[in-house]
Amino acid sequence: MQYRLVYDVLNDRFPWFGVWFATVPLLGAIACILEIVERLRGKPPEPMPVPRVHGRVPLRAAPLPFLLLFILLFGSASVFLASQLYKAVVQQNQCQEWVRAGCYGVTEGSITDYNFQKGGSSFRVAGVPFDLRPLSVGFTGHFNAPGTAGGSLRNGLQARLAHRDGFILRVEIMR
């Protein structure tokens, strides 16, 4: 049987979107800190602009306790997102090392019980269950090999999966 490689963890890129996602709350916290520093230096807050939009308060007109609350919220969100990004990058490197060292199992067979959900798919190959919902690295349902855009898994498809500790490292499908 000839298989075609459609996913390889070695082709995964650095998660720049995650970096951006973790940086946005950090920038919000920094903006609040800078506003507090300006107020502590003695600069009075700017008056409210004449054309007022209901429900919007400019940062310079916000009371000090709200700025402190925003710093805590934005800072906490940034730290949480950065820690999740760090765990994903470490796990991605671990998965790539497993492939380079050849330390993984291979399961070959027909895909059954394929269940697509927005958060990730679940399916079985040769009776072995795979659940992509809790994973942020390894195969998460998107092909990344050259020339495989738009493809997806489905019931009845013959596949060969390289996997370890619940992470799918390589996906090959029957030609």
RACOR-V422512 format. One record per pair of residues at least 24 apart in sequence whose ideal C-beta (glycine too) atoms are under 10 Angstrom apart, sorted by the first residue. I is the first residue (numbers start at 1). J is the second residue. Records with the same first field share a line. If there is no record, write none. Layout:
I->J, J
This chain:
1->108, 158, 160, 172, 174, 175
2->172, 174, 175
3->108, 158, 159, 160, 170, 171, 172, 173, 174, 175
4->145, 147, 148, 151, 171, 172, 173, 174, 175
5->143, 144, 145, 146, 147, 148, 160, 170, 171, 172, 173
6->139, 142, 143, 144, 145, 146, 147, 148, 151, 152, 153, 159, 170, 171, 172, 173
7->138, 139, 140, 141, 142, 143, 144, 145, 148, 151, 153, 161, 162, 168, 169, 170, 171, 172, 173
8->96, 99, 139, 143, 144, 145, 162, 169, 170, 171, 172
9->92, 93, 94, 95, 96, 97, 98, 99, 100, 104, 137, 138, 139, 144, 162, 167, 168, 169, 170, 171
10->95, 96, 99, 100, 144, 169, 170
11->96, 143, 144, 145, 146, 170
12->92, 95, 96, 137, 138, 139, 140, 142, 144
13->92, 144
14->89, 92
15->85, 88, 89, 92, 136, 137
17->85
18->81, 82, 84, 85, 86, 88, 89, 136
19->81, 82, 85, 89
21->77, 78, 81, 82, 84, 85
22->77, 78, 79, 80, 81, 82, 83, 84, 85, 86
23->78, 81, 82, 85
24->74, 77, 78, 81
25->70, 73, 74, 75, 76, 77, 78, 79, 80, 81, 82
26->74, 75, 77, 78, 79, 81, 82
27->74, 78
28->59, 70, 71, 73, 74, 75, 77, 78
29->67, 70, 71, 72, 73, 74, 75, 76, 77, 78, 79
30->71, 74, 75, 78
31->59, 67, 70, 71, 74
32->59, 62, 66, 67, 68, 69, 70, 71, 72, 73, 74, 75
33->67, 68, 70, 71, 74, 75
34->59, 67
35->59, 60, 62, 64, 67, 70, 71
36->64, 67, 68, 70, 71
39->64, 67
40->64
84->136
85->136
87->136, 137
88->135, 136, 137
89->136, 137
90->137
91->135, 136, 137, 138, 165, 167
92->136, 137, 138, 167
93->137
94->137, 138, 164, 165, 167
95->135, 137, 138, 139, 163, 164, 165, 167, 168, 169
96->137, 138, 169
98->138, 162, 163, 164, 165, 167, 169
99->162, 164, 169, 170
102->162
103->164, 169
104->161, 162, 163, 164, 165, 167, 168, 169, 170
105->161, 162, 163, 164, 165, 169
106->160, 161, 162, 163, 169, 170, 172
107->159, 160, 161, 162, 163, 168
108->158, 159, 160, 161, 172, 174
109->158, 159, 160, 161
110->155, 156, 157, 158, 159, 174
111->153, 154, 155, 156, 157, 158, 159, 161, 173
112->155, 156, 157
113->155
114->152, 153, 154, 155, 156, 157
115->155
116->141, 152, 153, 154
117->141
121->152, 153
123->153, 154, 155, 157, 159, 161
124->155
125->153, 157, 158, 159, 160, 161, 163, 168, 171
126->159, 160, 161
128->161, 163
129->166
130->159, 161, 163, 166, 167, 168
131->166
132->166, 167, 168
134->166
135->166, 167, 168
137->167, 168, 169
138->162, 163, 164, 165, 166, 167, 168, 169, 170, 171
139->163, 167, 168, 169, 170, 171
140->167, 168
141->168, 171
143->171, 173
144->171
145->170, 171, 172
148->173
